[in-house]
């Protein structure tokens, strides 16, 4: 996609190139194919977890645990089958994202650490397992109904984040993402990575990453909103409303991953007392680092 400020910086133009259209189609194809693959995997996993006819409990849990590495290997195997390179890096990201989501939600099924109600029925787990957005369950273990106007609010937020991302991309391209430096300057070659003069560039790039992630996660919520199901809001204006590092990481940035790591790794150890909190916190950060490395490997 070619985007930039036209004229003397007062106009804006956006041009979609043929390669952009092909890459976008590839991402959509991967998304639909990923969901189609996750449905039978989730149903099979649920049956193994709760069907005594398939064997003793330890045997069934062992099979599920053994399947976890295979789930992570799936996207990487697909990349190899495609020759190792797709039309865009975003397609690599989407493919690896399916592997990460499936891995952790199957791990939650094995450990029983998912949100209340996620495994009370095959329907609940299948929706929870397949959807990239986290379903909210009520106290009775049923999927919570979305509040009035939820769908319209999601559409407005998607439009707002897409507009903000487009403006940020335009500004970034016009300045080569190096405000206060000459275009073509390598920030990594500057002392202290160019700080403090490179701070505007760093914030601009962070805002671009945020807009991309927020737009994608908001779009993930739309199908469930159409079905009348409420979902977790994963980003709560982290770049604008955060008051501290703890507020940023713990209450506003990517709450989908934060909640998952807290449920699966932190809380089980924290409940044991003593040094359990430190161990749980270390495991949560370790697993977060490992899955980020896995996605970088795929990208």
Backbone as a ProteinNet text record, in pm:
[ID]
protein_1_A
[PRIMARY]
XXXXXXXXXXXXXXXXXXXXXXXXXXXXXXXXXXXXXXXXXXXXXXXXXXXXXXXXXXXXXXXXXXXXXXXXXXXXXXXXXXXXXXXXXXXXXXXXXXXXXXXXXXXXXXXXXXXXXXXXXXXXXXXXXXXXXXXXXXXXXXXXXXXXXXXXXXXXXXXXXXXXXXXXXXXXXXXXXXXXXXXXXXXXXXXXXXXXXXXXXXXXXXXXXXXXXXXXXXXXXXXXXXXXXXXXXXXXXXXXXXXXXXXXXXXXXXXXXXXXXXXXXXXXXXXXXXXXXXXXXXXXXXXXXXXXXXXXXXX
[TERTIARY]
84.8	0	87.8	59.7	133.1	49.8	105	31.8	125.9	74.8	163.1	88.3	154.4	94.8	114	5.7	13.6	42.5	86.7	109.9	213.3	177.4	268.1	235.3	178	144.7	2.5	-79.9	-217.6	-316.9	-272.7	-363.1	-317.1	-404.1	-371.2	-414.4	-335.7	-374.3	-333.8	-413.8	-382.9	-406.5	-310.8	-320.4	-299.3	-392.2	-377.9	-318.5	-204.3	-135.4	-186.4	-167.2	-213.6	-160.8	-34.3	22.8	-49.4	-97.7	-171.6	-301.1	-371.6	-498.4	-475	-369.6	-337.6	-302.2	-224	-185.7	-306.8	-397.5	-518.2	-605	-616.9	-694.6	-631.5	-500.3	-430.1	-455.7	-455.7	-482.6	-623.6	-720.3	-859.3	-871.5	-804.9	-809.4	-750.2	-638.1	-575.3	-666.6	-733.6	-822.6	-937.6	-1003.3	-1115.6	-1069	-956.2	-903.3	-861.6	-803.7	-763.8	-882.2	-990.3	-1110.6	-1168.1	-1169.9	-1221.7	-1140.6	-1010.2	-925.5	-943	-964.1	-974.1	-1102.8	-1210	-1338.1	-1325.4	-1279.5	-1267.7	-1161.6	-1053.5	-949.9	-1008.2	-1084.4	-1145.9	-1245.9	-1328.1	-1428.6	-1362	-1255.4	-1182.8	-1116.7	-1057.5	-994.8	-1095	-1211.5	-1315.7	-1361.4	-1378	-1421.3	-1317.3	-1190.4	-1085.4	-1084.4	-1110	-1104.4	-1217.9	-1336.6	-1454.1	-1527.3	-1471.7	-1539.2	-1466.4	-1518	-1452.9	-1441.3	-1529.5	-1525.6	-1395.3	-1326.2	-1203	-1080.4	-1100.5	-988.5	-985.2	-894.6	-883.1	-840	-868.9	-844.6	-699.6	-606.1	-464.1	-420.6	-480.7	-447.1	-498	-620.5	-678.8	-604.3	-570.3	-494.2	-355.1	-296.4	-165.3	-169.1	-275.6	-288.9	-304.3	-383.7	-401.2	-269	-195.6	-66.3	31.1	27.9	116.7	80.3	-45.8	-90.7	-47	-9.7	25	142	253.9	361.6	319.1	228.9	181.7	101.7	26.8	-50.2	43.8	152.1	248.9	322.8	343.8	416.8	331.9	200.1	111.1	136	133.3	159.9	297.3	398.9	533.6	539.4	466.5	461.6	391.1	286.8	216.9	309.1	390.4	485.4	586.3	632.4	727	661	533.7	462.5	442.8	430.7	414.8	549.2	655.1	785.5	851.3	793.2	853.7	828.3	753.6	732.1	593.7	513	381.5	391.1	279.7	280.3	302.4	280.1	302.3	340.2	410.9	446.9	323.6	219.6	97.7	32.6	45.1	-7	67.6	199.1	277.9	228.7	202.3	156.9	22.2	-70.8	-203.8	-193.5	-111.7	-95.5	-38.8	63.4	123	28.2	-55.8	-151	-248.9	-293	-382.1	-313.8	-185.6	-112.7	-102.9	-76	-62.9	-196.2	-303.9	-435.1	-477.9	-462.2	-502.1	-419.4	-288.8	-201.7	-245.1	-261.4	-291.6	-433.1	-528	-663.5	-676.5	-597.5	-594.4	-524	-421.1	-353.4	-449.5	-533.1	-634.5	-731.9	-766	-856.6	-791.5	-663.3	-590.8	-581.9	-549.8	-526.3	-653.3	-758.8	-881.4	-869.4	-788.7	-762.6	-833	-920	-990.6	-1092.4	-1155.8	-1257.8	-1376.6	-1447.3	-1560.7	-1662.6	-1697.8	-1797.4	-1740.6	-1609.3	-1552.5	-1561.8	-1568.6	-1570.7	-1694.6	-1801.5	-1922.9	-2004.3	-1976.1	-2044.3	-1954.3	-1982	-1905.7	-1923	-2043.4	-2070.3	-1986.3	-1985.6	-1907.2	-1759.9	-1705.4	-1562.6	-1530.2	-1615	-1588.1	-1583	-1677.8	-1677.8	-1555.7	-1525.6	-1409.5	-1279.5	-1268.7	-1145.3	-1122	-1227.5	-1214	-1198.3	-1265.5	-1266.7	-1137.4	-1073.7	-956.8	-992.9	-1117.8	-1163.8	-1205.3	-1183	-1217.8	-1363.4	-1437.9	-1579.1	-1592.8	-1691.8	-1722.1	-1837.9	-1821.2	-1924.8	-1984	-2113.6	-2177.9	-2158.5	-2218.5	-2200.3	-2258.2	-2351.7	-2411.5	-2334.3	-2223.9	-2145.1	-2196.7	-2289.5	-2342.4	-2270.6	-2266.4	-2204.8	-2286.5	-2217.9	-2286.1	-2334.2	-2457.5	-2512.9	-2442	-2417.8	-2353.3	-2448.3	-2396.3	-2481.9	-2541.8	-2649.3	-2710.5	-2610.8	-2611.3	-2522.3	-2379.4	-2352.7	-2214.7	-2157.7	-2235.4	-2187.5	-2156.2	-2245.9	-2220.8	-2097	-2077.1	-1958	-1830.9	-1833	-1716.8	-1685.6	-1788.4	-1767.1	-1706.9	-1756.3	-1701.6	-1555.9	-1525.1	-1387.2	-1293.7	-1341.1	-1259.4	-1229.1	-1332.3	-1312.3	-1214.9	-1228.5	-1139.8	-995.2	-973	-835.8	-776	-857.9	-807.1	-768.8	-851.2	-820.3	-693	-682.4	-562.1	-438	-449.3	-335.9	-294.8	-393.1	-362.7	-289.4	-335.7	-269.9	-127.7	-110.8	21.2	115.1	64	146.3	186.5	93.3	124	233	219.4	321.7	455.7	449	572.3	645.3	571.8	635.7	692.9	619.9	667.3	796.2	815.8	935.3	1032.5	1000.2	1081.9	1090.1	988.7	982.2	1104.3	1164.4	1277.5	1260	1153.2	1141.7	1267.5	1308.9	1426.5	1557.7	1551.5	1670.4	1648.7	1756.1	1745.1	1688.4	1603.2	1554.6	1670.3	1655.5	1761.7	1856.1	1840.6	1926.3	1896.2	1998.3	1981.1	1983.9	1869.3	1863	1951.7	1966.4	2048.5	2196	2233.9	2374	2402.9	2298.4	2316.2	2343.4	2413.6	2434	2299.8	2287.2	2164.7	2041.9	2059.8	1951.7	1885	1959.3	1906	1827	1810.5	1733.7	1816	1751.9	1605.7	1547	1631.4	1578.1	1490.4	1512.4	1435.1	1304.1	1275.4	1154.1	1026.6	1011.6	889.7	875.9	986.4	981.3	940.1	993.8	959	810.5	758.3	616.8	530.1	572.3	495.9	487.2	597.8	597.9	517.2	526.5	445.6	297.2	261.2	120.8	74.4	163.5	128.6	103.7	190.7	172.4	41.5	15.3	-108.5	-231.5	-231.9	-348.1	-371.1	-263.2	-277.1	-335.9	-279.7	-327.2	-470	-498.1	-631.5	-737	-705.2	-800.5	-829.1	-723.8	-741.8	-825.7	-795.5	-868.9	-1013.3	-1037.7	-1176	-1253.9	-1188.8	-1255.2	-1286.5	-1200	-1226.1	-1353.6	-1388.8	-1507.1	-1637	-1628	-1749.6	-1835.3	-1779.3	-1865.6	-1944.8	-1879.9	-1951.1	-2054.4	-2024.5	-2122.3	-2245.3	-2224.9	-2337.4	-2424.4	-2359.1	-2432.6	-2486.7	-2463.1	-2514.1	-2432.6	-2303.3	-2216	-2116.7	-2100.7	-2008.9	-1866.4	-1768.7	-1628.2	-1544.1	-1424.8	-1332.1	-1276.5	-1271.1	-1206.8	-1056.5	-975.2	-833.7	-745.1	-785.2	-703.8	-790.2	-745.5	-822.7	-743	-726.8	-655.6	-522.3	-433.4	-308.5	-214.7	-210.6	-114.7	-161.6	-289.4	-344.2	-380.4	-429.4	-486	-401.9	-292.6	-211.2	-147.3	-150.2	-92.9	37.7	71.1	194.8	226.4	345.6	382	288.4	254.9	164.5	26.4	-20.8	-150.6	-147.2	-36.4	-22.7	-25.9	62.9	74.8	-34.7	-82.5	-176.6	-322.9	-356.3	-498.1	-539.1	-442.4	-480.1	-422.4	-304.3	-241.2	-268.2	-325.3	-346.9	-396.3	-514.6	-571.1	-605.5	-618.5	-641	-525.3	-402.1	-284.4	-262.4	-284	-265.5	-354.3	-481.3	-575.6	-538.3	-496.8	-460.5	-338.6	-234.7	-113	-140.2	-225.5	-256.9	-332.1	-431.3	-510.7	-428.1	-346.4	-283	-151.2	-76.7	57.9	75	15.9	39.5	-48.3	-177.9	-269.7	-253.3	-232.7	-215.3	-98.9	10	124.6	104.9	41.5	20.2	-66.7	-159.5	-249	-175.6	-56.5	17.5	87.4	95.5	162	312.8	381.1	527	582.7	671.5	732.7	651.2	527.2	443.3	419.4	402.6	379.8	499.3	619.2	739.2	755.2	728	739.7	634.8	509.5	403.6	430.3	480.8	513.3	624.3	725.5	835.4	786.5	701.3	650.5	563.8	483.4	397.2	481.5	585.4	671.5	751.8	794.6	870.1	784.5	660.7	573.4	536.3	518	488.5	606	727.3	846.1	858.9	832.1	845.9	745.2	621.2	524.2	550.7	605.9	645.5	760	855.2	964.9	912.5	813.4	753.5	691.4	621	558.2	662.5	771.1	878.9	943.2	954.3	1011.7	925.6	794.2	703.8	706.4	721.8	722.6	855.5
-118.9	0	123.1	213.3	339.2	446	508.7	613.1	726.3	849.3	960.8	1089.7	1195.5	1327.6	1391.9	1438.8	1499	1647.5	1705.7	1849.5	1891.8	1992.9	2048.8	1994.3	1873.3	1814.9	1844.2	1899.4	1932.1	1831.5	1747.9	1650.5	1509.6	1413.7	1275	1187.8	1089.3	997.7	856.2	760.1	620.5	540.1	456.1	376.6	230.1	144.3	1.2	-62.6	-124.1	-189.2	-332.2	-393.9	-531.8	-628.6	-610.8	-699.9	-687.7	-565.6	-546.3	-625.7	-623.6	-695.5	-845.6	-895.3	-1037.4	-1076.9	-993.8	-1023	-1021.6	-926.1	-918.9	-1042.3	-1087.8	-1208.6	-1330.7	-1335.2	-1446.3	-1448.9	-1332.5	-1324.1	-1371.9	-1330.4	-1374.5	-1525.5	-1579.9	-1724	-1799.2	-1751.6	-1815.8	-1808.8	-1695.5	-1679	-1778.2	-1790.6	-1883.5	-2028.4	-2058.8	-2194.7	-2228.5	-2130.4	-2153.7	-2185.4	-2108.9	-2135.1	-2272.6	-2308	-2438	-2552.6	-2532.1	-2635.9	-2642.4	-2526.8	-2524.5	-2588.9	-2582.6	-2638.3	-2787.5	-2872.3	-3015	-3041.8	-2961.3	-2980.6	-2953.8	-2844.9	-2813	-2917.4	-2965.1	-3066.8	-3197	-3234.2	-3356.6	-3341.7	-3225.2	-3202	-3209.4	-3152.2	-3155.3	-3298.4	-3375.3	-3514.7	-3595.4	-3573.7	-3644.4	-3608.3	-3482.2	-3435.1	-3490	-3507.1	-3536.2	-3664.9	-3748.7	-3874	-3993.2	-4049.7	-4164.9	-4285.9	-4294.7	-4409.1	-4415.2	-4303.2	-4298	-4339.8	-4377.8	-4423.3	-4355.9	-4399.2	-4335.6	-4189.8	-4113.5	-3970.1	-3936.6	-4008.3	-3978.6	-4001.3	-4101.8	-4131.5	-4021.3	-3976.9	-3872.9	-3740	-3704.3	-3580.9	-3590.4	-3709.9	-3729.7	-3710.8	-3758.2	-3738.3	-3590.2	-3519.6	-3376.4	-3301.6	-3337	-3271.8	-3301.2	-3424.2	-3460.2	-3386.7	-3345.5	-3275.2	-3129.3	-3074.4	-2931.6	-2894.7	-2970.6	-2935.7	-2948.3	-3041.8	-3058.5	-2937	-2877.8	-2757.6	-2644	-2627.9	-2523.1	-2553.5	-2681.5	-2718.7	-2700.1	-2699.2	-2689.9	-2568.5	-2444.7	-2327.4	-2329.4	-2375.3	-2379.9	-2481.2	-2592.8	-2691.8	-2635.7	-2555.5	-2491.9	-2397.2	-2322.1	-2231.4	-2308.2	-2420	-2501.4	-2555.4	-2596.5	-2649.6	-2542.6	-2414.9	-2303.2	-2252.2	-2315.1	-2270.4	-2171.1	-2149.1	-2064.7	-1917.2	-1871.7	-1728.1	-1702.8	-1625.7	-1586.1	-1447.4	-1393.9	-1265.6	-1146.4	-1163.3	-1052.9	-1108.2	-1028.1	-1068.2	-1079.4	-1001.7	-1009.8	-1148.2	-1209.6	-1344.8	-1443.3	-1426.9	-1509.3	-1488.9	-1362.5	-1330.7	-1396.6	-1386.6	-1445.8	-1596.2	-1659.9	-1805.1	-1847	-1776.8	-1811.3	-1779.5	-1675.8	-1639.3	-1752.7	-1821	-1935.6	-2044.5	-2067.6	-2167.9	-2132.2	-2004.3	-1959.3	-1969	-1919.6	-1922.9	-2067.1	-2155.2	-2294.6	-2362.5	-2332.9	-2395	-2359	-2229.4	-2187.7	-2228.1	-2227.5	-2265.6	-2416.1	-2492.8	-2636.3	-2661.8	-2584.2	-2596.5	-2563.3	-2462.2	-2429.4	-2544.3	-2612.2	-2727.4	-2838.6	-2863	-2967.4	-2932.1	-2806.6	-2764.9	-2716.7	-2691.2	-2639.3	-2497.3	-2416.5	-2280.1	-2172.4	-2211.7	-2112.8	-2035.9	-1936.4	-1859.6	-1948.8	-1911.1	-1990.2	-2010.3	-2136.7	-2168.4	-2208	-2195.4	-2221.7	-2368.1	-2459.4	-2602	-2673.5	-2599.2	-2661.5	-2732.3	-2703.8	-2771.2	-2767.2	-2856.7	-2859.1	-2728.2	-2675.5	-2548.9	-2436	-2425.6	-2319.4	-2329.6	-2451.6	-2465.4	-2444.6	-2494.6	-2478.2	-2330.6	-2251	-2107.4	-2041.3	-2077.6	-2019.9	-2057	-2181.9	-2231.1	-2168.7	-2152.9	-2106.8	-1955.8	-1883	-1737.3	-1674.8	-1588.7	-1515.1	-1419	-1370.6	-1285.2	-1372.3	-1323.1	-1401.8	-1381.6	-1490.2	-1486.3	-1460.3	-1379.3	-1354.4	-1445.7	-1517.6	-1607	-1547.6	-1570.3	-1518.5	-1615.1	-1583.6	-1665.7	-1805.2	-1823.3	-1954.5	-2036.9	-1982.1	-2054.3	-2042.4	-1949.5	-1928.2	-1809.4	-1810.5	-1698.3	-1572.2	-1467.6	-1343.8	-1269.2	-1218.4	-1142.9	-1008.2	-966.7	-837.6	-724.9	-614.4	-502.5	-432	-357.4	-284.2	-187.4	-183.6	-93.2	-140.9	-263.8	-313.7	-323.4	-375.9	-391.5	-257	-160.1	-27.5	37.2	17.8	71.9	9.8	-121.7	-188.7	-133.9	-114	-62.5	77.2	161.2	296.5	292.2	205.1	194.7	140.9	46.8	-4.9	107.5	183.6	294	396.9	426.7	524.1	478.1	351.1	300.1	288.8	253.1	247.1	386.2	484.7	622.4	670.3	643.4	684.5	615.3	485.4	413.2	465.8	505	559.8	693.2	778	907.5	887.2	795.6	769.1	715.1	623.5	569.7	679.8	770.1	880.5	970.1	1005.3	1087.8	1014.4	886.2	808.6	798.9	777.2	768.3	903.9	1009.7	1143	1180.6	1127.2	1160	1042.6	932.1	809.9	756.2	787.5	744.7	788.7	899.9	952.7	1103.7	1145.9	1289.8	1341.2	1463.4	1532.2	1472	1372.7	1321.3	1330.5	1326.3	1326.4	1192.5	1191.9	1065.1	973.9	846.8	751.3	728.3	806.3	789.8	657.6	586	462.2	493.9	475.9	506.7	413.3	289.4	194.1	230.5	314.4	356.6	478.4	537.9	656	616	700.5	671.5	658.6	557	532.2	521.6	458.9	439.4	570.8	678.6	807	882	827.2	897.2	1013	1125.1	1145.4	1198.6	1232.4	1293.2	1196.2	1065.7	966.2	930.9	993.1	958.8	976.4	1086.6	1097.8	983	938.7	827.8	698.6	675.9	555.2	554.2	669.8	676.5	658.4	715.4	701.6	555	485.7	343.4	261.4	293.7	224	245.5	367.7	397.1	320.2	303.2	226.3	80	21.3	-116.8	-131.1	-35.5	-39.6	-35.1	55.8	67.2	-61.2	-124.4	-251	-360.4	-374.6	-479.2	-451.7	-326.6	-293	-313.7	-274	-293.7	-441.9	-524.1	-668.4	-730.1	-696.1	-756.7	-708	-584.5	-535.7	-610.2	-636.4	-713.4	-855.4	-912.1	-1045.4	-1048.2	-936.1	-930.6	-919.9	-874.1	-847	-971.4	-1086.6	-1203.6	-1245.3	-1240.6	-1278.2	-1172.1	-1045.5	-939.8	-958	-1000.6	-1029	-1141.9	-1236.2	-1347.6	-1312.5	-1188.1	-1144.4	-1188.4	-1219.1	-1267.2	-1157.9	-1134.2	-1031.9	-1086.7	-1001	-1041	-939.1	-981.2	-896.1	-788.2	-666.5	-556.5	-565.1	-603.9	-631.7	-509	-395.6	-274.3	-159.7	-99	7.8	138.8	189.8	316.1	322.7	225.2	219.8	336.7	389.6	496	633.2	645.9	775.5	785	675.7	683.7	615.5	549.3	481.4	583	551.9	641.1	588.1	463.3	403.7	280.2	224.4	101.9	-12.3	-18.7	-124.2	-108.8	14.6	40	1.8	33.1	2.4	-147.8	-222.5	-365.9	-448.4	-404.7	-487.2	-459	-337.5	-302	-253	-229.5	-165.8	-233.4	-292.3	-345.5	-494.5	-532.6	-672.3	-757.7	-725.3	-796.2	-941	-973.6	-1112.5	-1200	-1156.9	-1232.5	-1217.3	-1098	-1075.4	-1168.4	-1177.4	-1261	-1408.3	-1448.4	-1588.3	-1626.3	-1542.3	-1572	-1570.6	-1478.7	-1470.5	-1593.5	-1638.7	-1755.7	-1883.7	-1900.4	-2029.9	-2046.6	-1938.2	-1952.1	-1880.4	-1762	-1687	-1735	-1737.1	-1765	-1904.1	-2011.2	-2143	-2147.8	-2076.7	-2074.2	-1972.3	-1858.9	-1755.4	-1807.1	-1897.1	-1950.4	-2040.1	-2087	-2175.4	-2098.7	-1965.1	-1884.5	-1891.2	-1829.7	-1829.3	-1760.6	-1830.1	-1774.9	-1805.2	-1850.6	-1887	-1771.9	-1650.8	-1535.1	-1508.8	-1519.5	-1495.3	-1601.7	-1727.1	-1835.5	-1817.9	-1789.3	-1770.2	-1652.5	-1542.3	-1425.6	-1455.7	-1529.3	-1565.8	-1653.9	-1753	-1842.2	-1766.4	-1673.1	-1594.9	-1515.1	-1448.2	-1370.3	-1461.1	-1577.4	-1671.1	-1721.8	-1762.5	-1813.8	-1703.8	-1581.9	-1470	-1446.2	-1451.4	-1432.5	-1543	-1667.1	-1779.8	-1773.1	-1734.8	-1731.7	-1613.4	-1502.7	-1392.8	-1437.2	-1512.7	-1563.5	-1659.4	-1740.4	-1832.8	-1755.2	-1646.3	-1568.7	-1497.9	-1450.1	-1389.8	-1492.8	-1616.1	-1724.3	-1746.4	-1743.5	-1762.6	-1644.4	-1524.1	-1404.1	-1390.3
0	0	0	-87.8	-91.9	-25.4	77.4	148.1	177	177.5	206.7	212.2	252.6	255.9	119.8	60.9	-70.1	-60.2	-172.4	-177.4	-76.4	3.4	104.5	241.8	246.6	375.2	416.3	326.9	362.5	307.5	212.6	152.6	183.5	150.6	180.3	63.3	28.8	-76.7	-36.5	-79.1	-51.3	-178.1	-215	-335.7	-298.2	-337.7	-314.9	-439.5	-424	-533.4	-550.3	-668.9	-688.5	-584.1	-543.4	-441.6	-308.2	-276.6	-152	-153.4	-265.4	-277.4	-264.6	-329.3	-320	-177.1	-110.1	28.1	120	98.1	180.4	160.1	36.1	7	73.7	74.2	138.4	288.4	351.9	495.9	526.6	444.7	465.6	448.7	347.2	324	442.9	493.7	609.6	731.3	750	865	860.7	745.6	733.9	745.2	682.8	690.7	833.6	904.5	1043	1131.9	1115.8	1195.9	1162.9	1033.7	992.6	1052.7	1068.6	1129.5	1280.5	1343.7	1489.1	1540.4	1464.4	1511.2	1542.2	1449.1	1485	1590.9	1591.8	1694.6	1832.8	1845.6	1974.1	2017.5	1925.1	1958.8	2000.7	1929	1964.6	2101.2	2126.3	2255.9	2369.9	2351.2	2455.7	2480.6	2373.2	2388.5	2464.4	2433.1	2505.3	2653.3	2681.9	2820.4	2905.1	2847.6	2930.7	2894.1	2807	2769.5	2830.5	2940.6	3005	2913.3	2811.8	2721.1	2642.1	2631.4	2552.5	2632.5	2759.4	2839.8	2976	3064.3	3195.4	3183.5	3289.7	3285.7	3259.2	3324	3305.2	3160.4	3097	2958.4	2865.5	2889.7	2805.1	2820.6	2944.9	2966.9	2905.8	2911	2850.5	2699.5	2635.9	2491.1	2457.3	2537.2	2513.2	2531.7	2636.2	2660.2	2546.2	2494.4	2384.7	2255.8	2245.3	2124.7	2123.1	2238.2	2245.4	2152.9	2153.8	2060	1913.9	1884.6	1746.9	1701.7	1795.4	1762.3	1723.3	1797.6	1764.4	1634.4	1608.2	1486.6	1361.2	1376	1260.7	1172.2	1227.4	1142.8	1077.8	1151.1	1093.2	978.9	993.7	886.4	763.4	786.9	675.1	599.5	673.9	609.2	524.5	576.1	499.4	373	386.2	270.2	163.7	207.3	115.1	60.9	100.7	54.8	147.2	265.8	368	356	255.6	240	181.5	253.3	204.7	142.6	101.1	29.2	122	251.3	344.8	480.7	558.4	694	783.2	751.6	830	816.1	698.8	680.8	770.3	782.2	874.8	1018.1	1053.2	1188.6	1217.4	1123.5	1142.3	1158.7	1077.4	1084.9	1220	1265.5	1395.1	1510.1	1492.7	1597.5	1623.9	1518.3	1536.3	1618.4	1592.6	1669.2	1816	1845.1	1984.2	2057.9	1995.1	2058.7	2086.4	1986.7	2004.5	2113.1	2116.4	2217	2358.5	2383.6	2520.1	2561.8	2470.6	2509.2	2528.4	2455.3	2482.6	2615.1	2645.7	2775.1	2888.6	2869.6	2970.2	2988.8	2880.9	2892	2974.1	2950	3023.4	3171.7	3201.5	3340.6	3410.8	3335.1	3394.8	3444.5	3376.1	3423.4	3340.8	3248.6	3167.9	3250.6	3192.2	3264.5	3301.6	3406.5	3454	3341	3318	3217.5	3082.8	3063	2930.5	2891.1	2989.9	2958.5	3012.6	3040.6	3093.5	2985.1	2858.9	2748.5	2625.6	2532.4	2407.2	2331.6	2332.9	2263.4	2321.4	2455.6	2519.4	2483.3	2492.1	2466.3	2319.5	2229.9	2087.2	2049.9	2101.3	2072.3	2134.6	2259	2328.3	2257.4	2212.2	2150.2	2013.7	1936.4	1798.2	1789	1877.9	1865.3	1916.8	1835.5	1885.5	1997.8	1999.5	2109.1	2226.8	2349.2	2467.4	2505.2	2506.7	2543.1	2692.9	2730.1	2870.8	2911.8	3022.5	3074.2	3201.4	3222.2	3342.9	3459.1	3573.3	3693.3	3678.4	3585.7	3563.2	3460.1	3409.3	3311.2	3169.6	3145.7	3010.8	2946	2815.1	2744.4	2767.9	2812.5	2849.2	2724.9	2732.3	2620.6	2608.3	2485.7	2464	2501.1	2555.9	2597	2475.4	2494.7	2383.4	2318.7	2187.8	2115	2104.2	2147.7	2148.5	2007.2	1914.1	1777.4	1714	1730.8	1675.3	1733.5	1863.8	1928.6	1872.1	1847.4	1789.6	1651.3	1570.3	1434.5	1438.9	1529.2	1541.4	1588.3	1681.4	1730.1	1622.1	1543.6	1433.3	1335.1	1298.8	1204.8	1260.8	1390.1	1452.8	1454.8	1487.9	1492.1	1352.3	1254.3	1117	1067	1100.3	1060.5	1128.9	1260	1332.7	1276.9	1247.2	1190.9	1055	974.5	842.4	853.2	945	965.4	1017.1	1111.7	1167.9	1060.4	976.7	868.5	771.4	743.1	652.8	710.3	836.9	902.2	908	938.1	947.4	815.8	708.1	576.9	535	567.6	528.7	600.7	720.8	799	807.7	733.2	738.8	881.5	963.9	1103.8	1184.6	1145.7	1222.4	1242.4	1310	1337.7	1407.4	1368.3	1421.7	1370.7	1281.5	1214.1	1063.7	989.1	843.8	795.7	691.1	635.2	596.9	628.4	599.4	715.6	823.1	940.8	1010.1	1048	1123.2	1272.7	1337.2	1480.6	1562.2	1516.1	1591.2	1586.1	1488.2	1478.5	1564.8	1622.7	1706	1850.9	1926.1	2069	2140.8	2223.8	2301.7	2210.7	2092	1995	1956.4	1962.2	1918.8	2023.6	2143.2	2246.9	2304.2	2344.1	2347.3	2217.6	2118	1996.6	1918.6	1935.6	1862.3	1931.2	2045.5	2119.9	2037.8	1962	1879	1779.4	1720.5	1625.6	1695.2	1814.9	1890.1	1925.6	1967.2	2003	1878.4	1766.3	1642.5	1600.3	1609.3	1573.4	1673.1	1802.8	1902.6	1877.1	1839.8	1809.4	1687	1589.4	1470	1505.3	1587	1631.2	1708.1	1796.3	1874.7	1784.1	1686.7	1597.4	1519.5	1474	1402.1	1490.6	1611.2	1702.3	1749.5	1783.9	1833	1725.1	1600.5	1491.1	1470.3	1472.1	1451.5	1562.9	1688.2	1799.3	1805.5	1765.5	1759.2	1651.2	1537.5	1432	1477.7	1563.1	1616.5	1700	1760.4	1845.9	1766.9	1641.4	1563.2	1539.7	1495.2	1472	1595.9	1712.9	1835.3	1873	1847	1872.6	1783.6	1659.6	1570.8	1625.5	1694.8	1756	1893.9	1936.6	2066.4	2185.4	2163.8	2271.6	2308.6	2438.9	2487.6	2495.3	2474.1	2474.9	2550.5	2589.4	2664.1	2572.2	2623.5	2551.5	2577.6	2476.6	2504	2519.7	2463	2472.6	2526.1	2635	2699	2693.2	2571.2	2546.6	2620.6	2597.9	2676.3	2652.5	2529.9	2500	2547.2	2576.4	2615	2762.9	2821.3	2956	3063.7	3026.2	3127.7	3222.3	3349.8	3451.1	3509.4	3478.5	3528.6	3445	3463.5	3394	3435	3563.3	3609.4	3546.4	3537.7	3475.8	3328.2	3260.8	3118.3	3094.9	3160.8	3134.9	3200.9	3317	3392.4	3366.8	3320.2	3309.4	3170.5	3081.4	2954.1	2829.9	2835.5	2714.1	2698.6	2587.2	2548.3	2665	2713.3	2827.6	2794.8	2667.6	2628.1	2677.1	2648.1	2691.2	2841.6	2893.5	3036.8	3119	3083.8	3158.7	3145.5	3026.8	3005.1	3088.8	3085.2	3161.8	3312	3354.4	3496.8	3544.2	3465.4	3504.1	3503.6	3398.3	3374.8	3448.1	3466.5	3523.4	3656.9	3670.5	3793.6	3909.2	3890.9	4001.9	4062.3	3984	4047.4	4146.1	4116.6	4208	4319	4287.6	4388.8	4502.7	4472.4	4576.6	4675.3	4639.7	4730	4841.3	4827.9	4929.4	4917.5	5013.7	5013.4	4890.5	4823.1	4702	4576.6	4594.8	4481.5	4385.2	4439.5	4352.9	4262.9	4320.8	4241.2	4131.9	4169.2	4070.8	3960.9	4001.9	3904.4	3812.2	3869.4	3787.6	3688.6	3734.3	3644.6	3530.3	3561.5	3457	3356.9	3407.8	3318.3	3219.3	3268.6	3180.3	3087	3137.7	3054.6	2938.8	2968.5	2863.7	2765.2	2815	2726.1	2631.1	2685.3	2601.9	2498.5	2538.7	2447	2333.2	2363.8	2255	2162.3	2215	2126.5	2034.1	2089.1	2006.8	1900.3	1937.3	1840.4	1724	1755.5	1648.7	1563.3	1625.3	1546.9	1456.5	1505.8	1423.9	1299.5	1318.1	1204.4	1109.2	1165	1081.4	1008.7
[MASK]
+++++++++++++++++++++++++++++++++++++++++++++++++++++++++++++++++++++++++++++++++++++++++++++++++++++++++++++++++++++++++++++++++++++++++++++++++++++++++++++++++++++++++++++++++++++++++++++++++++++++++++++++++++++++++++++++++++++++++++++++++++++++++++++++++++++++++++++++++++++++++++++++++++++++++++

